[in-house]
């Protein structure tokens, strides 16, 4: 059994970056064990009051922290005081208490807010895994209430709902005959995961859809999407993967990971490449490509605005783009109007502004598991009045 001072010593060495590889392994093991919650809490609280405190992000520690946050998502939490410093030490506090946090920027101040999750069951709940699956004959299956196991047969393809809720297509034998098209649709307040017949993995955000064959045939793999979708495409050099985005744009890939945001009320289509390479092109009304298109490199984003034919290339912040897939609502580098639209989609509500648009800038991100009542309390801290009438959230500047 280690002495009581071992953990404090290892934490100090970690923060000062003087820890050895062996000591770091021991330190991470102690964090996972939760044996030293009081010591860690005390050290972190003291560090947050020290203006000189600064520690670089560490991907290994980050993984441990986020893993513990996810594990504690359903556990009761306690209120934590407001600290004037914010860094990875504060993230450790979240690890200890399981609290949901917001990090905000407003009135030229950096201000962390650590909020207690509401236990009020009457509060509007955040979104969850729910979607409708429409089969080739028009049959509609509500996936959130469907039992696990085989839920449909589409030709030689079995449609299976896995224990984790994901839907997968298993193709048995050769594929022939009529192509059977299926559509998965998420409502406002919904999200869902899908594995296509070729093994490609799909993540649907709220208010999104994907149409695809139950089994891919021919020389290519074609799907149609709307809303926001993240894809990890299985490699198949002999059959390129083609994505039709609302009949307005197309993305061609061989095997790669990318995100498409094409919500109509956002006024533009954004294709963000994470890995591999893709070609983005406009589509004419007859479905043909307009021009040769442009190739993206990892970390780049293609933006098509309105009805313009121009494809603008810019550098993307992948963490911000994929926040929704990783369980967060991103507030960073987006307008308050865009934040409102994210909230509407995720909580399945309408947001109405009374008077002028609130003049507030919000940075960072918010856990998508936060109830609407907690989000309202959070907005109150920034001189925004909130009022809920049914499923309409009314905002006004104080």
C-alpha positions in Angstrom: 0.0 0.0 0.0 1.4 3.4 -1.0 2.0 6.1 1.6 -0.5 9.0 1.7 2.1 11.4 0.2 2.8 9.3 -2.9 -0.2 10.6 -4.8 0.5 14.3 -4.0 4.1 13.8 -5.0 3.2 12.2 -8.3 0.6 14.9 -9.0 3.1 17.6 -8.3 5.7 16.0 -10.7 3.0 15.5 -13.4 2.0 19.2 -13.2 5.6 20.3 -13.3 6.4 17.9 -16.1 9.2 16.2 -14.2 7.5 12.8 -14.0 9.1 9.7 -15.4 7.3 7.2 -17.7 7.1 4.7 -14.8 5.8 7.3 -12.4 3.2 8.6 -14.9 1.9 5.0 -15.4 1.5 4.8 -11.6 -0.2 8.2 -11.4 -2.8 7.3 -14.1 -3.5 4.1 -12.3 -4.2 6.0 -9.0 -6.5 8.4 -10.8 -8.5 5.4 -12.2 -8.7 3.8 -8.7 -10.4 6.9 -7.1 -8.5 6.2 -3.9 -7.3 9.7 -3.6 -10.3 11.8 -4.2 -9.9 14.1 -1.1 -6.2 14.8 -1.9 -6.9 15.4 -5.6 -9.8 17.7 -4.8 -7.7 19.8 -2.3 -4.7 20.1 -4.6 -6.9 21.1 -7.6 -8.9 23.6 -5.6 -5.7 25.2 -4.4 -4.2 25.2 -7.9 -7.3 26.9 -9.4 -6.7 29.8 -7.0 -3.1 30.2 -8.1 -2.8 32.7 -11.0 0.5 31.1 -12.1 -1.1 27.7 -12.5 -0.9 26.3 -16.1 -0.7 22.8 -17.3 -0.6 21.5 -20.9 -3.3 19.2 -22.1 -2.4 15.6 -22.1 -4.3 13.2 -24.4 -3.8 10.2 -22.1 -5.1 12.0 -19.1 -7.9 13.5 -21.2 -9.0 10.1 -22.2 -9.1 8.9 -18.6 -11.1 12.0 -17.6 -13.6 11.8 -20.3 -14.1 8.1 -19.8 -14.9 8.7 -16.1 -17.2 11.5 -17.0 -19.1 9.2 -19.3 -19.3 6.5 -16.7 -20.7 9.0 -14.1 -23.2 10.6 -16.5 -26.2 9.1 -14.6 -24.9 9.6 -11.1 -26.1 12.3 -8.6 -23.8 15.3 -8.5 -23.1 18.1 -6.1 -22.6 21.8 -6.7 -19.1 23.0 -7.1 -18.0 26.6 -6.4 -17.2 28.9 -9.2 -13.4 29.2 -9.8 -11.6 32.0 -11.6 -9.1 29.6 -13.2 -9.9 26.9 -15.7 -7.7 24.2 -17.1 -7.1 20.5 -16.9 -7.2 20.6 -13.1 -10.9 21.7 -13.4 -11.5 18.8 -15.7 -10.2 16.6 -12.9 -12.8 18.1 -10.6 -15.4 17.1 -13.2 -14.0 13.6 -13.1 -14.5 13.5 -9.3 -18.0 14.9 -9.2 -19.5 13.9 -12.5 -20.7 17.4 -13.0 -21.6 18.9 -16.4 -19.7 22.0 -17.3 -20.0 25.0 -19.5 -17.0 27.2 -20.4 -18.1 30.6 -21.6 -16.7 33.8 -22.9 -18.7 37.0 -22.6 -18.1 40.7 -21.9 -14.4 40.1 -22.5 -14.2 37.8 -19.6 -13.3 34.1 -19.3 -15.7 32.5 -17.0 -16.2 28.8 -16.1 -19.5 27.7 -14.8 -19.8 24.3 -13.2 -23.5 23.5 -12.9 -25.4 20.9 -10.9 -27.6 18.7 -13.1 -31.3 19.1 -12.4 -33.3 16.2 -11.0 -36.5 17.8 -12.1 -38.2 15.1 -14.2 -40.6 17.7 -15.7 -37.7 19.5 -17.4 -37.4 19.0 -21.1 -34.9 16.3 -21.7 -32.0 16.4 -24.1 -32.0 14.4 -27.3 -31.4 10.6 -27.4 -30.9 7.7 -29.7 -34.1 7.5 -31.8 -34.8 7.3 -35.5 -37.3 5.8 -38.0 -36.2 3.2 -40.5 -38.3 3.2 -43.7 -37.9 -0.1 -45.7 -38.2 -0.5 -49.5 -42.0 -1.4 -49.3 -42.8 1.7 -47.2 -42.8 -0.1 -43.8 -41.7 2.2 -41.0 -39.8 0.9 -38.0 -39.3 3.1 -34.9 -35.8 2.0 -34.0 -35.8 3.3 -30.4 -38.6 0.9 -29.4 -37.6 -2.0 -31.7 -36.3 -5.2 -30.0 -32.7 -6.2 -30.5 -31.9 -8.9 -33.1 -33.2 -9.2 -36.7 -35.9 -6.5 -37.3 -36.3 -6.9 -41.1 -35.3 -8.8 -44.2 -34.5 -6.9 -47.4 -33.7 -9.4 -50.1 -30.5 -11.2 -49.1 -29.8 -8.6 -46.5 -30.7 -9.0 -42.8 -31.4 -5.8 -40.9 -30.1 -6.3 -37.3 -30.5 -4.0 -34.3 -27.5 -4.6 -32.0 -27.6 -4.5 -28.2 -26.0 -1.0 -28.2 -28.9 0.2 -30.4 -26.8 0.4 -33.6 -28.4 -0.9 -36.8 -26.3 -3.2 -39.1 -26.9 -4.8 -42.5 -25.6 -8.4 -43.1 -25.7 -9.5 -46.7 -25.8 -13.3 -47.2 -25.0 -14.7 -50.6 -24.9 -12.9 -54.0 -27.0 -9.9 -54.6 -29.4 -9.8 -57.6 -32.7 -8.5 -58.6 -34.3 -5.1 -57.7 -32.3 -2.7 -55.6 -34.1 -2.2 -52.2 -33.6 1.4 -50.9 -33.9 2.1 -47.2 -34.0 5.5 -45.4 -33.1 6.2 -41.8 -34.4 9.5 -40.4 -33.7 11.2 -37.1 -36.2 13.8 -35.7 -35.3 16.9 -33.8 -34.0 15.6 -30.5 -32.7 12.3 -32.0 -29.4 10.8 -33.2 -28.5 7.3 -34.5 -25.7 5.0 -35.6 -25.7 2.8 -38.7 -23.4 0.3 -40.3 -24.0 0.1 -44.1 -23.8 -3.2 -46.1 -20.2 -2.6 -47.0 -19.2 -2.0 -43.4 -19.1 1.8 -43.6 -20.0 3.5 -40.3 -22.6 6.3 -40.2 -23.5 8.7 -37.4 -26.7 10.8 -37.9 -27.2 14.0 -36.0 -30.6 15.4 -35.1 -33.0 16.2 -38.0 -31.0 14.3 -40.5 -31.5 11.4 -43.0 -29.7 8.9 -45.1 -31.0 6.9 -48.0 -29.0 3.8 -49.2 -29.4 0.4 -50.7 -29.8 -2.7 -48.5 -27.0 -4.2 -50.6 -24.6 -2.3 -52.8 -24.5 -3.5 -56.4 -22.8 -2.2 -59.6 -19.5 -0.4 -59.9 -20.0 2.2 -57.2 -21.7 2.8 -53.8 -24.3 5.6 -53.9 -26.2 7.2 -51.0 -28.1 10.4 -50.3 -28.0 12.4 -47.1 -29.5 15.6 -45.6 -28.8 17.4 -42.3 -25.6 16.4 -40.6 -23.8 13.1 -41.0 -20.4 11.8 -40.0 -19.0 8.9 -42.0 -16.2 6.4 -41.9 -16.2 4.8 -45.3 -14.9 1.2 -45.8 -12.1 1.1 -48.4 -13.0 -0.5 -51.8 -10.8 0.8 -54.6 -12.9 -0.9 -57.2 -16.1 0.8 -56.1 -16.0 4.5 -55.2 -18.4 5.8 -52.6 -20.6 8.7 -53.8 -22.6 10.9 -51.5 -25.5 13.1 -52.9 -26.1 16.0 -50.5 -29.7 17.3 -51.0 -29.3 17.1 -54.7 -27.0 20.2 -54.5 -23.5 18.8 -54.1 -21.7 15.5 -54.3 -18.7 14.0 -52.4 -16.7 11.1 -53.9 -14.5 9.0 -51.7 -12.6 5.7 -51.8 -12.1 5.2 -48.0 -12.0 8.0 -45.6 -13.6 9.8 -42.6 -15.5 13.1 -43.1 -18.4 15.1 -41.8 -21.1 16.8 -43.8 -23.3 19.6 -42.4 -26.1 20.5 -44.9 -29.0 21.8 -42.7 -31.2 24.0 -44.8 -31.5 26.7 -42.2 -27.7 27.1 -42.0 -27.6 28.4 -45.6 -24.5 26.4 -46.6 -23.1 22.9 -47.1 -19.9 22.2 -45.2 -17.8 19.1 -46.0 -15.0 18.5 -43.5 -12.3 15.9 -44.1 -10.8 14.1 -41.1 -8.8 11.4 -42.9 -8.1 10.3 -46.4 -9.2 12.4 -49.4 -12.5 13.4 -51.0 -13.6 15.3 -54.1 -16.4 17.8 -53.6 -18.5 19.1 -56.6 -21.7 21.0 -57.2 -24.6 19.2 -58.8 -26.7 20.5 -61.7 -30.5 20.1 -61.7 -30.2 17.0 -63.9 -27.9 15.4 -61.2 -24.7 15.8 -63.2 -21.6 17.4 -61.7 -21.0 21.0 -62.4 -17.3 21.3 -63.1 -14.4 19.0 -62.0 -14.8 19.6 -58.3 -12.1 20.2 -55.7 -9.9 17.7 -53.7 -9.7 18.1 -49.9 -6.8 17.3 -47.7 -7.3 16.2 -44.1 -8.2 19.2 -41.9 -9.7 21.1 -44.8 -13.4 22.1 -45.2 -15.3 22.8 -48.4 -18.0 25.4 -48.1 -20.8 25.9 -50.6 -23.0 28.9 -49.7 -26.6 29.3 -51.0 -27.1 28.8 -54.7 -23.5 29.9 -55.6 -21.4 27.5 -57.6 -18.2 28.6 -55.8 -16.6 26.0 -53.5 -14.5 27.8 -50.9 -11.8 25.8 -49.1 -10.8 26.7 -45.5 -9.0 25.1 -42.6 -11.3 23.4 -40.2 -11.2 22.9 -36.4 -11.9 19.1 -36.3 -12.7 19.2 -32.6 -15.4 21.8 -33.1 -16.8 20.1 -36.2 -17.1 16.7 -34.5 -18.3 18.0 -31.1 -21.9 16.7 -31.8 -20.6 13.2 -32.6 -18.5 13.2 -29.4 -21.4 14.1 -27.2 -21.1 17.9 -27.0 -22.7 21.1 -28.4 -20.0 23.4 -29.7 -20.2 27.1 -28.7 -16.7 28.0 -30.0 -16.4 30.3 -33.0 -20.1 30.2 -33.8 -22.7 33.0 -33.7 -25.4 33.1 -31.0 -28.0 32.5 -33.8 -26.2 29.2 -34.8 -26.1 28.2 -31.1 -29.9 28.7 -31.0 -30.4 26.5 -34.0 -28.3 23.7 -32.4 -30.4 24.0 -29.3 -33.7 23.8 -31.3 -32.6 20.7 -33.1 -31.2 18.8 -30.0 -34.0 19.7 -27.6 -36.8 19.5 -30.2 -38.0 23.0 -29.2 -38.6 26.4 -30.8 -36.6 29.3 -29.6 -38.1 32.8 -29.9 -36.2 36.1 -29.4 -38.1 39.0 -27.8 -36.6 42.3 -28.6 -33.0 42.6 -29.9 -30.8 39.6 -30.3 -28.8 39.1 -27.0 -25.3 40.5 -27.3 -23.4 37.6 -25.9 -20.5 35.5 -27.0 -20.2 32.0 -25.7 -17.1 29.8 -26.1 -16.2 26.2 -25.3 -18.8 23.4 -25.4 -21.7 21.9 -23.4 -22.4 18.2 -22.7 -25.4 17.1 -24.8 -26.8 15.3 -21.7 -27.7 18.6 -20.0 -31.4 19.1 -19.4 -33.0 22.3 -20.8 -33.7 23.7 -17.3 -29.9 23.7 -16.6 -29.2 25.4 -19.9 -31.8 28.1 -19.1 -30.0 28.7 -15.7 -26.7 28.9 -17.5 -28.1 31.6 -19.9 -29.5 33.6 -17.0 -25.9 34.1 -15.8 -25.3 36.1 -18.9 -28.1 38.6 -18.5 -30.5 36.6 -20.7 -34.0 36.1 -19.5 -35.5 32.7 -20.3 -39.1 31.6 -20.2 -40.5 28.3 -21.3 -44.0 28.0 -22.7 -44.7 24.4 -23.6 -41.9 23.5 -26.1 -41.2 27.2 -26.9 -38.1 28.8 -25.2 -38.4 32.6 -25.1 -35.1 34.6 -24.7 -34.7 38.3 -24.1 -31.8 40.6 -23.0 -32.1 41.7 -19.4 
